[in-house]
Amino acid sequence: MSQSVVLRRRLSYNTKSNRRRQVRTPGGRLVVQYLKKRPSVPKCGNCKIKLHGIKPARSVEKSRMCKRVKTVTRSYGGVLCHKCVREKIIRAFLIEEQKIVLKVMKAQKKGGKKPVVA
């Protein structure tokens, strides 16, 4: 005959937040242990790949962790992956270069000189 187990919480429904496991104690009793949800691995905001160097944790656990475990020491660390950050920097640089080239072309047109190819 199986031993009966008494639930510790009032919620008796089999929901995602109410997962439980039966464990036998050293005293020989059968008790219920409630399991916590598994934390998800943080993902890049742009390309949705897993971020390296960041510990997966639930929100409450994150509030207790130190900063170096939650982020990476880089601009957009913990938000974007290294490839997306690199792409963002290159895009910004090329846009600035394009603005400068347009400015030079406009100045040369106004002056009536031939455009100098750099």
Order of alpha helices (4+ residues) and beta strands (2+ residues): beta-beta-alpha-alpha-alpha
